[in-house]
């Protein structure tokens, strides 16, 4: 239940991102580019991770932006149960895992 509550909160945050996000995380790989179309899902996913050396020090607002702008964030809605989709994104995106352990991040 806690994961579902966190998921709904993160979705709510993304709806109001223009108000809540002071800074924006820019991914090195952009959806819709030629490079995006030519890479495998595994490579895309690895390129969309926040570098480990920055993960613990990046501001919470930037992590929120990173989650909102992650091209794979929409996978949450690709499953019959939203909790299954949330778990997939949680397991595959280090920024969401870091965000949810921070005070005020959830």
N, C-alpha and C positions, 0 to 999 in steps of 0.2 A: 504494500500500500504506500509506503514511504517513497518508493521509486516512482510510482504513478503520480503522487502529489508533486514530486520534484519535476517530473516531465511536464505536467500541466503548467507549473510555474514557469519553466523555461519557455514553453510555447507562448505563454502570456507575455513574457519579456520580449520575445521576438516580434510580437505584434506591435509593441510600443518601442521598438528599437530606436527610432529617430529621437525619442525623448530621453531614453535611458543610456544610450551608448555615446560616451563623450569622445572616445577614440575608436578607430577602426583597424582591425587586423587585415592585412592584405596578403593573400596567399600567393606563393610563387607560381602557381598553376591556376589559370582561370578557365572556368567552364565555358564551353562553346568555342574555344580556340582550336586551331589545327592540332596543336600538341595534345590538347585534351582528348580529341577524337582518336589519336593514334596510340595512346598509352593504355595498358591493361588496367583493370580496376585495382589490382594490388599495388601497382606503381603509383597510380593516382592517390590511393589512400596513404601511401607512405609519404608522398609529397605534401599532403594536406595536414600532416602532423606538425604540431608546434615543436621546434627544436628543444630537446631535453634540457639543454643548458640555459634556456630562457623560460621554461615552463613554470618554475616555482617563483620567478621574480617578476613575471609579466603582471601588469595591473589587472584586477578583476574585471574592469570595464572592457579591457582589450580581450579578455577571455570570452566575455559575453558576445562581443563583436565577432570573434573567431567562430563561435558556435553558430550564431545567426547566419554568417556568410559561408559556412562550410557547405560545399555543394552536395555532400552526402547527408546533410541534416534532414532532408525530406524523406529519407528512408524510414523515419519514424512512422510515416503514414502508409508505408508499403506493405504492412502486415495486417492480418485480421484483428489483432489486438495491439493497441497502441503501446502497451508495455513491452511487447516483443520487439517492436521497432525501436523503442527507446533503448532497450538493452543492447540491440545491435550497434546503435550509434555510440552508446556508452562504452562498449567493448572495443570499438574500432577507432575512437577519436580521443586522444590523450587530453585535449583541451577541455572536453566535457567532464572527464574524470577529475581533472584538477579543479575545475570550477565548482563541482559539487562537494569537494572536501573543504573548501574555503569558508571562513565565517562570512555570512552574507552572500555567498556565491549562489546558493540554492534559491 
